[in-house]
Amino acid sequence: MNKELAPVITDLENQINDIQTDIAAIEHNTLLFEERNFDKRTDTLDFIDFHILDRIEGVLPQTDQQNLLLSLKNRAEQLRTKLEAVDAGLFQKIQDNIRSGAYTSESFKSMVREFVHFDSTNNEYQGEVGYDNLDVFLNGIFSFKNVPEQTLQREPGMVFYQKTPARIIFEMLDKVDFTNEDVFFDLGSGLGFVIMLVNLLSGVKTIGVEFEPAFCNYAINSIASLNLSNIKVINVDAREADYSSGNIFFMYTPFDSHIIHDVLDLLKKEALSREIKIITYGPCSINVALQSWLKSTSPNENINKLMIFNSL
Ligand SMILES: C[S@@+](CC[C@H](N)C(=O)[O-])C[C@H]1O[C@@H](n2cnc3c(N)ncnc32)[C@H](O)[C@@H]1O
């Protein structure tokens, strides 16, 4: 054997051994197949995709042990299917409970925290960007999969659909005391994630305003399929919506420039008759922070943090 090649071959063999060991460890870890271990299962599903299957794809062209690697690939895929089936059963049960009205806001919150471990009061966690296991869990409950095609052309200044990270909504619920009289609006409500989650976590009436009809239909179907009440979706441009029933207005940067100014003018008029809150996340916080009729509860605006503003 060519001596220079020897270390390469050894390295490949090591990689194959590692892959075998990782697969066997997951196969023998019965805890992963128990419903309650959602967090660990989600991390394991990521591990299968990004550390096992990816490694197999990388090693396959470099080795003559194709049959062994294909059988490892098959075992890894079977594991993925089994783990996903546990999640599917879990989501089905939770959906049935929601449909039958089995949860109060408190018990829904505790149920989520039982399956996903996070600290919504932790400053560092609040400032993280992107999505995490909490989003995977709620996407499963709300059956969020593919975003429907837009049917209307977005005007300049309108932002494309992107879901608020769920930890931001939990942080909002920790920081704002919702009462039964509150009416919560999500401006640019997309597929209805925020209005459904806030309704389930607080019990308040929620209203979504969304200009794209395909997104509104999707949200309306999701709300109906979970038998949720006290949630409304209005298919209208946020510049033309009637905000007279609301007192808490949430925006995950649905638009910028001239549109946000027009919408803030409408909300300013509403604030003449009652106190309102505007809660923001993302770059739109900067525009909102410039409004002299609003006072922020935090010292500095930060686009990676939830911002809460009260009308003066
Ligand atoms: C960043 S996404 C936020 C989605 C939603 N709030 C959530 O977190 O799941 C912005 C949404 O605003 C909608 N939008 C953009 N401009 C709008 C407008 N002028 N009026 C109503 N909705 C608008 C977009 O179609 C998109 O669904």
The ligand as a Tripos MOL2 file, in Angstrom:
@<TRIPOS>MOLECULE
LIG
   27    29     1     0     0
SMALL
NO_CHARGES

@<TRIPOS>ATOM
      1 C1        -42.3860   39.9970    8.9220 C.3       1 LIG1
      2 S1        -43.9620   39.3010    8.5040 S.3       1 LIG1
      3 C2        -44.6990   39.1330   10.0880 C.3       1 LIG1
      4 C3        -45.7220   38.0150   10.1320 C.3       1 LIG1
      5 C4        -46.4460   37.7990   11.4390 C.3       1 LIG1
      6 N1        -46.5890   38.9740   12.2330 N.3       1 LIG1
      7 C5        -45.7590   36.7130   12.2600 C.2       1 LIG1
      8 O1        -44.9200   37.0410   13.0650 O.co2     1 LIG1
      9 O2        -46.0110   35.5210   12.0370 O.co2     1 LIG1
     10 C6        -44.7410   40.7500    7.7830 C.3       1 LIG1
     11 C7        -46.1450   40.5120    7.2430 C.3       1 LIG1
     12 O3        -46.7220   41.7860    6.9670 O.3       1 LIG1
     13 C8        -47.5020   41.7020    5.7770 C.3       1 LIG1
     14 N2        -47.6370   43.0630    5.2500 N.ar      1 LIG1
     15 C9        -46.6880   43.7970    4.6140 C.ar      1 LIG1
     16 N3        -47.1830   45.0110    4.3110 N.ar      1 LIG1
     17 C10       -48.4750   45.0580    4.7550 C.ar      1 LIG1
     18 C11       -49.4870   46.0430    4.7420 C.ar      1 LIG1
     19 N4        -49.2900   47.2510    4.1980 N.pl3     1 LIG1
     20 N5        -50.6720   45.7640    5.3020 N.ar      1 LIG1
     21 C12       -50.9040   44.5330    5.8690 C.ar      1 LIG1
     22 N6        -49.9760   43.5600    5.8860 N.ar      1 LIG1
     23 C13       -48.7640   43.8080    5.3490 C.ar      1 LIG1
     24 C14       -46.6980   40.7380    4.9180 C.3       1 LIG1
     25 O4        -47.5200   40.1640    3.9120 O.3       1 LIG1
     26 C15       -46.2170   39.7140    5.9570 C.3       1 LIG1
     27 O5        -47.1410   38.6790    6.0930 O.3       1 LIG1
@<TRIPOS>BOND
     1     1     2 1
     2     2     3 1
     3     2    10 1
     4     3     4 1
     5     4     5 1
     6     5     6 1
     7     5     7 1
     8     7     8 2
     9     7     9 1
    10    10    11 1
    11    11    12 1
    12    11    26 1
    13    12    13 1
    14    13    14 1
    15    13    24 1
    16    14    15 ar
    17    14    23 ar
    18    15    16 ar
    19    16    17 ar
    20    17    18 ar
    21    17    23 ar
    22    18    19 1
    23    18    20 ar
    24    20    21 ar
    25    21    22 ar
    26    22    23 ar
    27    24    25 1
    28    24    26 1
    29    26    27 1
@<TRIPOS>SUBSTRUCTURE
     1 LIG1         1 GROUP 0 **** ****
